[in-house]
Amino acid sequence: MPPETLAQTGVANYTILIIEDDPTVGASLENYLQLRYRRVYWIPDALTALAELPRLRPDLVLLDIFLGERNGLDVLEQLRTEGFKAPVVVITAFSDVKMAVRAMKLGAEDFIVKPIDLEQLELILERALRNYDLRRHAQLLEEQLRLEHPYDIVAVSESLRSALSQAKLFAPVDTTVLITGETGTGKELFARFIHRNSPRASGPFVVINCGAIPRELAESELFGYERGAFTGAFEKLHPGKFEQADRGTLFLDEISELPLELQVKLLRVLQERSFYRLGGREEVHVDVRVIAATNRDLEQMVREGKFREDLYYRLNVAVIHIPPLRERPEDILPLATAFVNEFNRRFNKRITGFTPEAVTLLLSYPWRGNVRELRNAIERAVLLEQGEVITHESLSFLRARAEEADSPRKGAALPTLAMLRLPPGQHLLCLSEEGAPYHAVVSDLFRQTLALTQGNVSRAAQLLQLSRQTFQYKLKQYGIKPSEFRPR
């Protein structure tokens, strides 16, 4: 095996592995490719090559189909089975092109026929490596997008599970969807969920915030323009959001902010699936699903003459309402935990949870900014926290915000852990940083269970999957009286 030729200049920074049992072909390929790639390894034996693969980590494998007693197709199949994703280019004789086609079906990137044309080989390898780089780049972008816009919807509360069920119901039906809810409740997340679970999932998902674009530019943003449409329109053709979303989904966020004159044109697009670009003469036909969202009462706006009635009825077909976070405290802690996991990955932290005082603070805060405010708060807390558990000190800025605001919940009973409605089969355990005695934890478990069943011993034992006799023994052991939990 030759040493790495790191001293070379003007070569591509890739690692190439050649698996070829013919010493003449293997050596010539190695010599030729060393002039073009940073690291080139030639291994004549397939078993040795497979064993060395984790160490060499090649960006491309050049694999002969016939390797003495070893079949190259078996090697290729093993590579793909073990999760090797880099391109594999197979070498075959002219008479075995059918076998090369089989190799392509097994996951080979391309093939080249002996005797090998070195210029053709170079083109094949360059194309395979370029495609591999594009795939890896796309995966990184997708991962980055997933971190910025997490796809998983955390739905513990009954109200949000109901909204999610509606989203699942509407997703496969190619109709307009209207999502309502306060700012920050996750309307775009629901829109992305619907798109991903629809027949249009492979198409683009295009977002436009109707309240964030200047009024005079709104039409060109939606429908595009052609040269000369207005001062500064020098491009021959500029596609708008509808064209960009063709065969996919267009998410119109804060649709209530769309000017009345544009509402007419939007209604026509929804009905006719066609429009004219600004300054254009030819009609443009598109296949787009529209999901709209608003934080305002469109019906009230219709009565006030601020939103077109015909557009409202066109949108008000499949409606999903996302309740504010303050109305579903069951979701606060699961969401906060999901955000901790997200920012652990981003900031390379190892935070495992919250102290009871931090949990109480999270549950008592009004969250006027809803899920978006919660996510920003957890991001800040993860950055501030030096230990492995988020304390109330790391969330102290929330207390300051709550004191400054005129909270509508002032004087109301604060939520507690006991108020959380967890999904079937789940439980929650929180300990202070100083820990707690085992008997106190177990005693509290039995007390919570009796509180849930209002002192019904048989039902409480069933919830904990214990026999009634064992449960009663534990109650005596910890001095707990079921009568204390029965309604009076």
Summary of the structure (lengths in Angstrom):
residues: 488
radius of gyration: 31.3
end to end distance: 84.9
largest distance: 94.1
contacts: 1428
relative contact order: 0.07
helix: 48%
strand: 15%
